């Protein structure tokens, strides 16, 4: 490095010097980033025990379990082909959104968001969709598949249909009902994540799912409440425990209808962005990312210091109407 500078000293202008410095700085930062990711990958993943759900809660489901619940389906062999089969049922369920507001949701497998379906790129997936709700619905998946598997046709109440296609490309994809008016069907809760892992996998991490959704309580095309994983302010009141220095891999999806794009922001840290989960290396680093409806990413981070840290959209009115949570970073005493 000394030679490097000596070589150019006579002719190096201030501007060139700055350019070289930036280049060297960039290389060092990239090496550091790689080293820290390798270090995380070498350590066994530790996931703190989940806080017990309040026994007096009237919640229909527990967003703390939605957070780290991945549905890999059932593997079946048919004519020499391996099929990953999922069962999904549409229902109407009353959600207690807070102490005062009960909301009739239309949902999949009795939860909002619906199950986080997970496969590996190239798997043949089969989703058996039972519509046991009183309205017509469908399941439209993002990703690549034939037109007849696109899930835009209404499945009437009481009917079952099968969507079958190869899981591709690897990444993070939403699914949602595509029956009109879609804003209403999505706003009532008919959406979820479809994670397609790359064949080579990703380094071990504490993996979790956060889906941002909204509720138009009085059908005026204006959202009154917002939530991570279905229940407003759930993770504000019950912070998500994570360990200090543990790599967290967050699968995040924005399914807020009726609003302009929103952001996702974490406090006191930066995250690596894998846009749409479509890369094995991050493309940028930030602490805030803008997401239109149906946009989704993988965000990776680790907390250096213990304590409680907020996460929320930086549209603060939305954060203050339910889309608010905390990470509770537990000291790493290992
Ligand atoms: Cu629907």
Boltz pocket constraint, residues with backbone or C-beta under 6 A from the ligand:
constraints:
  - pocket:
      binder: B
      contacts: [[A, 136], [A, 137], [A, 138], [A, 177], [A, 178], [A, 179], [A, 185], [A, 186], [A, 190]]
      max_distance: 6.0
